[in-house]
Every structure is written in structure tokens, then in C-alpha cells.
């Protein structure tokens, strides 16, 4: 289907390309502009450009997604490393939006502080300047060759990574071919005075910033906007200061996309988006009065071809590279200056979006990380599910502690709220499961398929745990409250010890799978003797105090049902631990096999 779309775009664009050649000839003979044909060329070129950008991002995520996740997962509290990581990842995947969304996920899951996230997001802005550097090279003559090679690799490749690499080359070719078509579409405007007068208005930096921001918010890609700015510059329509101001607007416009994406998400998502906004706006404010100086530095960095300064031909030859260099220079210097003030950015966004009481206690029982736009990129979607599972486990752990507290201090109002939460947990699980199932509809690498299987096992484990808690703990406490029955102090002490051991086993079993940690799995299996001892001790206590009275029989039955519930929870944690140990043993055997061979 994707290649059918590309084919249609190519046919339309080729027609527009030919038409634009005819328009250029007609202009020399004094014929009016053919706006329809020019619009076809511009629209077809822009469509190919954006489609190529999307294809390149998705293929890059397939090729480098695992490395990207690993880098983010190993991020330290060092904000310099955070900035370098954000820049490196964004330079690879060519999308600061994906980097920002993943960073938001880590913050929401508690794996990264907002200060760390600030460093990553600042670095991501530097990573986006790589796109401008790429498109500033004059490689449009090789665009069709890249499309042909990329198509053949994707069509004939037998390995997933080979096909992904083919899609990457195809996407890059479409980007350059789209730029070429847009350039040809704009060519007739070189002799159209009203348009040239309009471009002169771009010398006003405030207007240029506004135009750049609006257009970026419209197409939701600062990289695409800067690519189009370079196309315009390659036709001699823009001076360097005007190109710099438009690029500034593009950086502000991309923050609008992030703010819109945070609507309906967690408050941490909004804070992270605000860090992005504050940084980009501040960069623009700092450089706005220094645009002439920045332009001089960019010219110094670039290699100039001889010519009459200011002529359209010289502008077309030199300005694209100068805009790319100015864009990189602007963000790099701002990053160096502002990175030490990352805590100030965090303080500011926390003042703008203060923590509310509900947020301090717990989060809503609904997904925060399962973005539908990730489905087409399995590596990112799987990472989103991993973050969601970690968030779910935090909520389940809080729920578990509240239920344990109700055993010793029953309260019908609190229990009623937890019964409502049980239904929310059920809906929460179904949403994760549905998202995970749709993730597997796309091509998965071997490592992604392994992770997918583990995540599916964990989600089904959550469902079994919820059922065990509902049937053997929540319902039992409800009946105990209705019959005014409370366990003895000795039994409560034993149950308290048992619940602590079970809680540790659940957390360790999940961590063993999510972090590939067989040591945690071994600890879960090793806790069996202690848990069995506590269960036996509770049973012995029951038998010693056994009395044939109706109330005592009810207490005995309720206490044993509660113990059975925790026993089932431990059995479920052992099942997850065994899965991790099985995977570790298989990896060990495979390693020994390779050594022997």
C-alpha cells in the first residue's frame, strides 16, 4: 500500500515537473504563470518530502530502535550526558517529537527526573539541526538513484533489517526528489515581482518567525519546515537573515505540536512539553537581536563561491549551506549556555504546573504512554508498553498495600472505592493488551518478538493477579465487614509478614523480565521456603485455636481464603520468574554451543 502511494505521488510529481519546465519556457515568452501546474509541483513535492521523512523515521526506528532505547535506559543524572544522548538519538531518528515523547514516558514512569528530561530535550533540539545539514548538501541529482536502490533493497531483501535499510534509502531519496520538485515548482516565481516583494517582507524577523512557527505547527515537523526554507534559499528567494528568522520560527512551531500532544496526558507530560517550549522560545529571544552576528559567523563557517554579493545566483549557491550552519550554531551555543540552568527550567515549569494532591498520592488508572502514532513503529510501541507496564505495576503495588491495610483495619467506604478501582484496573489491562496485540501486526525483529512475548506474559500475569486479589482478598474483606469479623492479632502479624514477602516476589519477578535480570528471578524462587513456612505457621496457629463455634469457623474460613489469595499471587510471581530463568538458560546454552563450534 505504501509503495502504491509513492507510485501515485511520483506520477503526479513527474507530470508537475514536466509542466513546470514548460511554464519556465512560457515565462520567457511573456505568458502568465500557470498557478495550477505550479501548485501541483509544490503540493506533489511537499507530499513526497513529508512521506519520505515519515518513511525514513520509521525505518530508522527499526534499524536503531533498540540502541536508542538502551541509551535512554542507561541515562545518568549527569545533564551533560543527557543532552548528548538526546542530541545523538534525535540525530539518528530525525524526530525530536519521538525523543520528547519517550522522555515524557520515562519521567511519568519514575525512571528519569524532570531535570534529566530537561537535558535530553535541550539536546534533542541540537539533533534536529542534522536534518538541515543533510538537505543542504546538493544531492538531489542522486534522488532517483536512491529511490531505485531503496525500492530494490526493500522489495528483494530477505532480512527485516535489509528491508528497513532499503526503506531508509527510499525515504531519503523521496525527501531529495520532493525538494527537487518543490524547487522546480518555485522556479517560475523568480520572474514574478509580487512574490519577490513578498520575500522582501521576510527581512522583518518578527514576520519571518511568525510565518515559520505557523507553517511548522501546520505540518508538525520543524525538520520539514527547515528543509523547505533551504529549498527556497536554493532558488535565491531568501537572504541569510530571513532564513535564520524562519528557522527560529520553525523551532517555536514544533513546541506547539508538543503542547498539543500533551493534552489529555499526565501533568508530567505537560511539564516536559513546557520545558521544550521555554527552551526554544528563550533561544529565539536570545538570538533575535544577534541575527546579523549569527549570519556573519555562518558565512565564515561556510565556503563561499565567488560572485556578486546579493545577486540571486549567489544567494541560491551559498545561502542554503549558511542557513544550515546558522541553525546548528544557534542551537549549539544556546545549549552550552542554557544547559547549566536546567534546574531553573524545572523550577519554572513546576511553578506553572504545580503538583496537585491527587498527583502526589497516585495517578489515574489509565494509560499515559500508549500513543496510537507509535503502532507503525514496533520498537517504539513496545517501549511504550514497557513504560505503561511499569506505571501499571506502581498502581498495582499501591492498591496491594491499601488492601493489606484493610485486612487489619476494615472500612466499608475505603473498600467501596477499591472495588471501583478493580474495574478500572480491568479496563486498564484490556487497553494495554489491545495496544500490544496491534503492535505485533507490523514486522518485528527477533529481539522485539522476544520482548513482545515477555510483555504479553506479564500483562496476562497482571490479569491473573487482579482476579486472585478480587476473589480471595477483596470479596473476603467485604464479607468480613458485613459479618463484623476480624482476624486475631497473631494471625494479622503472620499475614503481615506473608504479604511483605509476596509483594517483594511480585516486584522482583516483574523486574527480572523487564530488565533481563535472572538474579531477581532466582531470589523469587528462593523465597518459596520462607513463604511456605509462614503459611504453615498460620495453619498451625489456626489448628491450635480451632473451636467448633459458628463464629470461629467463619474466622477460620476467611483467614484461610486470604492466605490462599496470597499463595496464588506468589505462584503467579514464580511463573514469571521461571520464564526469565528459562530465557537465561537458553541464552547460556546457545553461548556454549557457539563456543564449541
Secondary structure as the mmCIF struct_conf table of DSSP 4:
data_model
#
loop_
_struct_conf.conf_type_id
_struct_conf.id
_struct_conf.beg_label_comp_id
_struct_conf.beg_label_asym_id
_struct_conf.beg_label_seq_id
_struct_conf.end_label_comp_id
_struct_conf.end_label_asym_id
_struct_conf.end_label_seq_id
HELX_RH_AL_P HELX_RH_AL_P1 UNK A 2 UNK A 28
TURN_TY1_P TURN_TY1_P1 UNK A 29 UNK A 30
HELX_LH_PP_P HELX_LH_PP_P1 UNK A 31 UNK A 33
HELX_RH_AL_P HELX_RH_AL_P2 UNK A 35 UNK A 73
TURN_TY1_P TURN_TY1_P2 UNK A 74 UNK A 74
BEND BEND1 UNK A 77 UNK A 77
HELX_RH_AL_P HELX_RH_AL_P3 UNK A 79 UNK A 93
BEND BEND2 UNK A 94 UNK A 94
HELX_RH_AL_P HELX_RH_AL_P4 UNK A 96 UNK A 108
TURN_TY1_P TURN_TY1_P3 UNK A 109 UNK A 110
BEND BEND3 UNK A 111 UNK A 112
HELX_RH_AL_P HELX_RH_AL_P5 UNK A 114 UNK A 136
BEND BEND4 UNK A 137 UNK A 137
HELX_RH_3T_P HELX_RH_3T_P1 UNK A 140 UNK A 142
HELX_RH_AL_P HELX_RH_AL_P6 UNK A 143 UNK A 156
BEND BEND5 UNK A 159 UNK A 159
HELX_RH_AL_P HELX_RH_AL_P7 UNK A 160 UNK A 187
HELX_RH_3T_P HELX_RH_3T_P2 UNK A 188 UNK A 191
HELX_RH_AL_P HELX_RH_AL_P8 UNK A 193 UNK A 201
TURN_TY1_P TURN_TY1_P4 UNK A 202 UNK A 203
BEND BEND6 UNK A 204 UNK A 204
HELX_RH_AL_P HELX_RH_AL_P9 UNK A 205 UNK A 219
TURN_TY1_P TURN_TY1_P5 UNK A 220 UNK A 220
HELX_RH_AL_P HELX_RH_AL_P10 UNK A 222 UNK A 234
TURN_TY1_P TURN_TY1_P6 UNK A 235 UNK A 236
HELX_RH_AL_P HELX_RH_AL_P11 UNK A 240 UNK A 261
TURN_TY1_P TURN_TY1_P7 UNK A 262 UNK A 264
BEND BEND7 UNK A 265 UNK A 265
HELX_RH_AL_P HELX_RH_AL_P12 UNK A 267 UNK A 288
TURN_TY1_P TURN_TY1_P8 UNK A 289 UNK A 290
HELX_RH_AL_P HELX_RH_AL_P13 UNK A 291 UNK A 301
BEND BEND8 UNK A 302 UNK A 302
HELX_LH_PP_P HELX_LH_PP_P2 UNK A 303 UNK A 306
BEND BEND9 UNK A 307 UNK A 307
TURN_TY1_P TURN_TY1_P9 UNK A 309 UNK A 310
HELX_RH_AL_P HELX_RH_AL_P14 UNK A 312 UNK A 338
HELX_RH_3T_P HELX_RH_3T_P3 UNK A 339 UNK A 341
HELX_RH_AL_P HELX_RH_AL_P15 UNK A 342 UNK A 352
TURN_TY1_P TURN_TY1_P10 UNK A 353 UNK A 353
HELX_LH_PP_P HELX_LH_PP_P3 UNK A 354 UNK A 356
HELX_RH_AL_P HELX_RH_AL_P16 UNK A 357 UNK A 361
BEND BEND10 UNK A 365 UNK A 366
BEND BEND11 UNK A 368 UNK A 369
HELX_RH_3T_P HELX_RH_3T_P4 UNK A 372 UNK A 374
TURN_TY1_P TURN_TY1_P11 UNK A 375 UNK A 376
BEND BEND12 UNK A 377 UNK A 377
HELX_RH_AL_P HELX_RH_AL_P17 UNK A 378 UNK A 408
BEND BEND13 UNK A 409 UNK A 409
HELX_RH_AL_P HELX_RH_AL_P18 UNK A 412 UNK A 439
TURN_TY1_P TURN_TY1_P12 UNK A 440 UNK A 441
BEND BEND14 UNK A 442 UNK A 442
HELX_RH_AL_P HELX_RH_AL_P19 UNK A 446 UNK A 469
HELX_RH_PI_P HELX_RH_PI_P1 UNK A 470 UNK A 474
HELX_RH_AL_P HELX_RH_AL_P20 UNK A 475 UNK A 482
TURN_TY1_P TURN_TY1_P13 UNK A 483 UNK A 484
HELX_RH_AL_P HELX_RH_AL_P21 UNK A 489 UNK A 514
TURN_TY1_P TURN_TY1_P14 UNK A 515 UNK A 516
HELX_RH_AL_P HELX_RH_AL_P22 UNK A 518 UNK A 526
TURN_TY1_P TURN_TY1_P15 UNK A 527 UNK A 527
HELX_RH_AL_P HELX_RH_AL_P23 UNK A 528 UNK A 544
TURN_TY1_P TURN_TY1_P16 UNK A 545 UNK A 545
BEND BEND15 UNK A 549 UNK A 549
HELX_RH_AL_P HELX_RH_AL_P24 UNK A 550 UNK A 596
#
